[in-house]
Amino acid sequence: MAEPLGTDKTLPAGQDLRLKAEDADDLAVISACLQDAIVRDEDLAYDRRGHRFALIASRYCRESGDGRRARSLLRFDSVLSVQCRDWTARAPEAAARPLLALDVAPRDEGAADITLIFGGGGMIRLGVECIDVILKDLGQSWATGTRPDHGL
């Protein structure tokens, strides 16, 4: 299971979330933590030479239980390819998308395809040599007046 980096398994109030994923089960935990995170187009970056893909998201902090969000870094290392599907560039004022899930399809010898699935359409598929992912909050969370609602 994804282990908090430098913390115990519970997250005291005010503590930043820090997780590392090295397999599909770990990545499922990170995916759950990121459900309904808001990602702006300009906060996505691919470093082809460094084999790294990263994004900054406004993560809904379900673990807080009191309607908070936190800026979070999601970093993928050992990235060999990045492909987009149904991705249309948006004007800056409309460029925020909800991240719904991370899906992993294992391949041979530890390699995998990791797909970031966004609400309203649009996906980003990362071909990775191995699963090496970090999710890390970037400072204090803040109260939000809205709660994700999927009408279920």
C-alpha positions in Angstrom: 0.0 0.0 0.0 1.2 3.5 -0.7 3.1 4.7 2.4 3.1 8.2 3.6 6.6 9.7 3.2 7.9 10.6 6.6 4.6 10.3 8.5 2.6 7.6 10.2 -0.4 6.0 8.5 -2.9 8.6 10.0 -2.8 12.2 9.0 -3.2 14.7 11.8 -5.1 17.9 11.2 -2.9 20.3 9.3 -0.4 17.7 8.1 0.5 17.7 4.5 -0.2 14.5 2.5 2.9 12.8 1.0 2.6 9.5 -0.8 4.8 7.4 -3.1 3.6 4.7 -5.5 5.7 1.9 -6.9 3.0 -0.5 -8.1 -0.6 -0.6 -9.3 -2.1 -1.0 -5.8 -0.1 2.1 -4.6 -1.3 4.1 -7.6 -5.0 3.2 -6.7 -4.5 4.9 -3.4 -3.1 8.0 -5.0 -5.9 8.0 -7.6 -8.5 8.0 -4.7 -6.7 10.9 -3.1 -6.9 12.9 -6.3 -10.5 12.2 -7.3 -12.1 15.6 -8.1 -8.8 17.5 -8.0 -8.9 20.6 -10.2 -6.0 20.8 -12.8 -5.4 23.9 -15.0 -3.9 23.3 -18.4 -0.9 25.6 -17.6 -0.1 23.4 -14.6 0.8 20.4 -16.7 4.5 19.8 -17.7 6.5 17.1 -19.5 10.3 17.1 -19.3 11.2 14.8 -22.2 14.9 14.8 -21.4 14.4 14.2 -17.7 11.7 11.5 -18.4 9.3 13.3 -16.0 5.7 14.4 -16.2 4.2 16.6 -13.4 1.1 18.6 -12.6 -0.1 20.8 -9.9 -3.7 20.3 -8.7 -6.1 21.7 -6.3 -6.8 18.5 -4.4 -10.1 17.9 -2.5 -8.9 16.7 0.9 -11.4 13.9 1.8 -9.2 12.9 4.7 -9.9 16.3 6.4 -13.6 15.6 6.6 -14.4 19.3 6.7 -14.4 20.5 3.0 -10.8 21.6 2.4 -8.5 21.8 -0.7 -4.7 21.8 -1.0 -2.3 22.6 -3.8 -0.6 19.3 -4.6 2.2 18.1 -6.8 1.8 14.9 -8.7 5.1 13.7 -10.3 5.7 10.7 -12.5 9.3 9.6 -13.1 10.7 7.2 -15.8 8.2 8.5 -18.4 9.0 7.4 -21.9 5.9 8.8 -23.8 3.0 11.1 -23.3 -0.1 11.0 -25.5 -3.3 13.0 -25.3 -6.8 12.0 -26.4 -9.8 14.3 -26.7 -7.7 17.1 -25.4 -8.5 20.6 -26.6 -6.6 23.6 -25.4 -8.9 26.0 -23.5 -8.8 29.7 -22.8 -7.1 30.5 -19.5 -10.3 31.4 -17.7 -11.9 28.0 -18.7 -8.8 25.8 -18.5 -9.6 24.0 -15.2 -10.5 20.3 -15.5 -11.5 17.9 -12.8 -9.2 14.9 -12.5 -11.4 11.8 -12.0 -9.0 8.9 -11.8 -5.6 7.4 -12.6 -5.9 4.1 -14.4 -2.9 1.7 -14.8 -2.4 -1.0 -17.4 0.8 -3.1 -16.5 3.1 -4.2 -19.3 6.1 -6.4 -19.4 9.0 -6.1 -16.9 7.5 -3.5 -14.7 6.5 -1.0 -17.5 3.0 0.3 -17.6 0.6 2.8 -19.2 -0.9 5.2 -16.8 -4.0 7.1 -17.9 -5.1 10.3 -16.3 -8.9 10.6 -16.9 -10.5 14.1 -16.7 -14.1 15.1 -16.3 -15.7 16.5 -19.5 -13.5 14.3 -21.7 -9.8 14.3 -22.2 -7.2 11.8 -21.2 -3.4 11.8 -20.9 -1.6 8.5 -21.2 1.9 8.1 -19.9 4.1 5.2 -21.0 6.4 4.6 -18.1 9.4 2.3 -17.7 8.2 1.6 -14.1 5.7 3.0 -11.7 7.5 5.7 -9.8 5.0 8.4 -8.6 4.9 11.0 -5.9 1.9 12.9 -4.6 2.9 15.8 -2.2 0.9 18.6 -0.8 2.5 22.0 -1.2 1.6 23.9 1.9 -1.5 24.7 4.0 -5.0 23.6 2.9 -7.9 26.0 2.8 -11.6 25.8 3.4 -13.8 25.5 0.3 -17.5 26.3 0.2 -18.2 23.6 -2.4 -18.1 19.8 -2.2 -17.7 17.5 -5.2 -21.1 16.0 -6.1 -21.6 13.3 -8.7 -25.3 13.0 -8.1 -25.1 9.4 -6.9 
